[in-house]
Structure formats: structure tokens, C-alpha cells
Amino acid sequence: MLFAIILMVLILVIFRKQKAEYSDEGSKTEIIFSFSWYLLYFALAMISNAFHINIINEVTNWLFFVLLPLLILARLKKGKFKEAFQETLREIGLKRIDKETGFRTLLVCMLYMGILVFVFSLSDEKPVITDIPKMLVRLPIFMCLMLLTAGFTEEFFFRGIVQRCVVNSLKQPYIAIVFTSILFGLYHFPFAYYLWEQTAGSVVNSLKAILVEQAVTGCALGLMYYKSSNNLWSSAVLHAFVNASIMAFGTVLPGS
């Protein structure tokens, strides 16, 4: 949780002058669909993990988090499907990232990595500082992997669809970010309860883990999306970078 809070501080400082936006038009149909789809996915994840049926995985997330929601949202709009499809993509935030936003996003990532290296280098068991070359070699590989999986698919649905709809409906961006982040944390519950070694079988420990870690991280990702004027690439890159950093450090920390 500490690193997620640090990440939020970095975003608020670096993007403090960035103009955040939200639409004045909130669609009740879209927000009802978003919550209904979320509940459907949650139920499928519970069934998949409880009965060891491979319904939910990184591949099927492209179907459940990206393709089907995108097609349904486009179909809900009036007019020709092609124009509605393109409009939906723009609203979600799949647009060209400008130089200033790209630079700020890169700066957040670099400072976050610098803080991680500094903190873990203080460890007496195994100084991470000596393993920086090994980590830097592996980081781009993990980054590409994460951008093709959770970094993009989860951001597409939770920030591009759910958060955007809630922000447009409530007109209270920060409340909407917290609310969406709680949903993002709870989305991990089936995995924490059935699959994660440290929390498996315990409802309390699973809820504690996802609300302390995933939900707080979700707030940071939500801030990035909002502060970058709903540019999905900024939060997707940050999400992928955070996950890739965890994987890279996991290869050099004690016990790895």
C-alpha cells in the first residue's frame, strides 16, 4: 500500500497543472450496462476458480473486458455502427497521447522505479542495487507482456468504461475514482480467495489484501487516467510498468 500511495503522490505532483476533463453527458444505459457486466464477470470468475474451470484467464479477458463490452457499448449508441464504434473508442480514451502527457507519464514511471530501487537497496539480506542491470534487462520483456494482458485489458474496462461512466454520471471525479477502485479491488477477490497462497480460503484475509493493495493501486491508476484527460494509454502504460516492476524485483529479491 505504501508504494501505491507514493505513486498517487507522484501523479498528483507531476500532473498538478494538467487539465482534467469529464463529459457533461452521463448515459444511464451505459452505467447500468457497466455494473451489470461487472457482476457477470465477477460471477464467472467465482465459478471459474471455485470449480477449476478455465473460463477466466488473461486470454479470455480480451473478450470479457475489451471486445464484448466495446461492441455492446457501440451498439447502444444511435446511428451507424461504424461511427458509433469509433466514437466509443474515442470516449474510452484510445487516442494519440500528446508529448506533454507522454513525458509526464514516463517521469512518473521513472521516479517510481527510482523509489523502489532506493527502498529495496536498503535491505540487509540482498542489496538490490547490485542487481539493477539484471532487472533492467528483464523489465522491458515484462513490460510488453503486461501491456498485452492486464495492463491494457483491465484499464480498458475499469478506467475506460466503468470510471468514465461513473465520473460522467456523478460529476464528482475523485469520489468516482475511489468507487471504481473499490470495484477494481473486489474484482480480484475470486483470485485471492481461491488461488493466492497467502489468502486462499480466508474471506477476511482476501478482502484485506485486495482492498489494501489492489484498491489503493486502482486509485493511482484512476488518477492517472483522469489527470491525463481520459487517455487510456497513460494508465495502461503505468499499470503495465507497475506490474512489470513487481515481476522484475521478484526475480532478484530473497527467496526468488
Secondary structure, DSSP 8 states (H G I E B T S, - for coil): -HHHHHHHHHHHHHTTTS-----S---HHHHHHHHHHHHHHHHHHHHHHHTT-TTSSTTHHIIIIIIHHHHHHHHHSSS-HHHHHHHHHHHHT-S---HHHHHHHHHHHHHHHHHHHHHHHT-SS--GGGGHHHHHHHHHHHHHHHHHTHHHHHHHHIIIIIIHHHHHHHS-HHHHHHHHHHHHHHHTHHHHHHT-TTTTT-HHHHHHHIIIIIHHHHHHHHHHHHHTTS-HHHHHHHHHHHHHHHHHHHTTSTT-
